[in-house]
Amino acid sequence: MHVLGIETSCDETAAAVVARDESGRGRILSNIVWSQTEDHAPYGGVVPEIAARAHVEILDRLVRQALAGAGVPLDKIDAVAATTGPGLIGGLIAGMMTAKAVALAAGKPFIAVNHLEGHALTARLTDNLAFPYLLLLVSGGHTQLVLVKGLGDYQRLGTTIDDALGEAFDKTAKLLGLPYPGGPAVEQAAQAGDSQRFAFPRPLKGAVRPDFSFSGLKTAVRQAAVALEPLKEQDIADICASFQAAVTDSLRERVARGLARFGGLFPAVETPALVVAGGVAANKAIRGALEDLCARYGFRFIAPPLALCTDNAAMIAWAGAEHFAHGEKSALDTAPRARWPLDEKAAPRIGAGRKGAKA
């Protein structure tokens, strides 16, 4: 089958076509992403109104390019999938309404896709990974550990109780006068820094639940920066290195609890896997620490290619294909959801209202 996917949940406009064969294996036939980074850089973060307008202006062209690049005309598409949540509501409406219009005009089924599920299922597209496995999602809006038991069957083990890790990187960069997006800027500055200079906290260290917290770490970074004003280049490098070390240590300790929990729940899985998705997964220090951790616990470490870790439409098309292969489709009156947790049975974490609640 061939599925057209559309992704507009934040500041990337994307369209893609994927193929899924009868055995369940997938191929990416096209995957086009239009980044809005330059549009939002002057503001140090994503401006929802700017993002929504940009989606509307570019999306039709991207859909045409995705179909042409895949060599699959619209009448050969079997279904149209679109991110319907969670995310910025204006962007979600732009992508979802485009997908509905294409589906209706072409007489094809429409499939509403959870953006987080797109990340959760990407490893099945890239590595043909079987259920169950453990997912660590680390991005600008989400930080959580999830048991991926089967299609539509997800159990959240841990989530942020305040801020997402990607947001912590962005806010640290902005505080230090580094460019947006903050993750790559902080990582680059950290290469010249002393990670031992500042004793930043390791949030929730020793806590039984594998939850995450980064607001206190952001506060410690701010206090260190204010105490040193005016900041020298080496001060910035040392703060970045110490911040990155604290984040890496925290993730290592928190994820270790998740790995142990997975092993206890699924002892029959011969080669368990940890899948890491989201833009923060590109950080080399974090990736190296998690690879070492997996080796110690006997887990396979899987991080999809960077282009599939950040927001993209191939993962949305693939999630749509997985559901469509199981006979599922969505009504054309399906509404977008700014908040749409993978595990809808999980109770909200205290303090998770701003960023964590939509995770």
Secondary structure, 3 states (H helix, E strand, C coil): CEEEEEECCCCEEEEEEEEECCCCCEEEEEEEEEECHHHHHHHCCCCHHHHHHHHHHHHHHHHHHHHHHHCCCHHHCCEEEEEEECCCHHHHHHHHHHHHHHHHHHCCCEEEEEHHHHHHHHHHHHCCCCCCEEEEEECCCCEEEEEEEECCEEEEEEEECCCCHHHHHHHHHHHCCCCCCHHHHHHHHHCCCCCCCCCCCCCCCCCCCCCECCHHHHHHHHHHHHHHCCCCHHHHHHHHHHHHHHHHHHHHHHHHHHHHHHHHHCCCCCCCEEEEECHHHHCHHHHHHHHHHHHHHCCEEECCCHHHHCCCCHHHHHHHHHHHHCCCCECCCCCCCCCCCCCCCCCCCCCCCCCHHHC
